[in-house]
Amino acid sequence: MSDNVFIAHWRPSLRFERNLALIFGLLGLTLTVLIALHWYLVLEPTLRMEAEGRSSALAHAQVQTIEKLLDSDMTPARLRNELQTAMDGILLLKDQATGAPFVYRITLKLDYDLFDAPRGSLDLTLGPGGCENCFVSRVPLYHPQDRLLIGVVTCYSSTQFLDHLIADLRAKLLWVVGIVLFLILLAWFETNRLLRRLQDSETNLATIFEAAPSPMVLHVEGQLGLRKANEAAKRYLGLEEDATGLLSSDAWLALYAAGLPDAMGERRETRIQKGDGEVRWALVSAKSIELAREPGKLITLVDVSELKATQDELRSASFTDALTSLYNRRFLYLRLAKEIDLVRRYGHPLSIILFDLDHFKRINDTFGHRVGDDVLVQVAGALRTCIRDVDVAGRYGGEEFLVILPHSTAAQAFEVAERIRHLLKGVVWPQKDLQVTISGGIGQYGGEGLDEFVDLADQWLYAAKERGRDCVLGPPG
């Protein structure tokens, strides 16, 4: 009887233990599945995004050196050697832990319509090919003077470290399927190992980040202060750590309030007033990155204070005509000399239009100098309407105007001149009996000096006046 009672109590206990073992088994299986899902859906994509973000930040930090070389006056051959040396230096950067290079391959492509060098002479490709799985970072290059996009540097960052790490973790996870405790211990061990490796990688990136000559800061969306800034940025913006542990300063807060660039490749010229009252000007650019699953921006500042000072000097030299707001004669001669130099290098056509107002003295004598000034202003507006963005128009002197037409033949210049002439002739003036006509002469550059080139157009202008005015003459063709 007692045995039956023992068996009666033992059977429920056995069923409980079996059910408990089943529950723990199911829990272990569920945990294993969850860990596997977490690996394939979360951890591996996060590692790739992290590595890609760091590769992009590394590329932007290193390409600053290449962009500065483009501001030099070196010959194309020497510039090519300097560019190749700088690119070789980027290829030599390696991960201290694995010895693998950060950048596996690098290419440089320039837009020779905007950059002063023979087409294709500075395009470079360094490093072996066949890097199909590399992280590709395309970094735009901007002309140091007018900030136009002149080329692209493409960096192919090696994924050797990341691929090795992912394969290693995946193999270890397969070994511990069904062994929950070992799985947890292994996951803990591998996570710590991963963090150590990522920390080493972050240390290398931080070293490069700190060594960058231009001020660079990392701004995370939703935070007013800065999470990280290199030494150049700390000095430039006067950054100090606040109570929240973030970096901030009055200069940074003013820069943030003015708005950070949003679009890819956008650059903003921003006035920065430092703590000592000194005013600086900087070109601010931003690259969207994601670190630790947080959206942010890598912000780079390039000081252009000297450029602004030069611009102020040019303004003080008064390159514009006060009445018409067109360029004055001094600027026209400087620009024409530059265009002639470009023609001598590359051989494209260049034409000019020199015209003046017919009987302008009679207009002043009859209607007054105020009306004469209004006529000059109207002529300036007609010029702006009829020319392209690349063309240059200015007041040559008195009632004479000069239009510089790069990449234009005499025939094309004649079409522009006729548009201007017809537009002015059709203007209805408030003054009765007032009609404005122009006479013009066209010159196409043929290898002569600057003064001879302008004299050529002046001769055709004189011929137009001899013909009876209200017409444009130029060389045949």
Salt bridges, closest charged atoms under 4 A:
GLU44 OE2 - ARG48 NE 3.78
GLU44 OE1 - ARG170 NH2 3.37
GLU50 OE2 - ARG54 NH2 2.42
GLU67 OE2 - ARG267 NH2 3.41
ASP113 OD1 - ARG119 NH2 2.73
ASP116 OD2 - ARG345 NH1 2.09
ASP146 OD1 - HIS143 ND1 3.56
ASP163 OD1 - ARG48 NH2 3.70
ASP168 OD1 - LYS172 NZ 2.66
ASP168 OD2 - ARG193 NH2 2.22
GLU190 OE1 - ARG193 NH2 2.99
GLU202 OE1 - ARG54 NH2 3.92
GLU231 OE2 - LYS234 NZ 3.66
ASP262 OD1 - LYS297 NZ 2.81
GLU266 OE2 - ARG268 NE 2.77
GLU269 OE1 - LYS308 NZ 3.08
GLU278 OE2 - ARG280 NH1 3.24
GLU294 OE1 - ARG227 NH1 2.88
ASP303 OD2 - ARG280 NH2 2.87
ASP312 OD1 - ARG315 NH1 2.59
ASP321 OD2 - ARG395 NH1 3.27
GLU339 OE2 - ARG335 NE 3.09
ASP341 OD2 - ARG345 NE 3.33
ASP356 OD1 - LYS465 NZ 2.81
ASP358 OD1 - LYS465 NZ 3.61
ASP365 OD2 - LYS361 NZ 2.93
ASP391 OD1 - ARG388 NH2 2.64
GLU418 OE1 - ARG421 NH2 2.92
GLU418 OE1 - HIS422 NE2 3.29
ASP470 OD1 - ARG421 NH1 3.00
ASP470 OD2 - LYS425 NZ 2.81
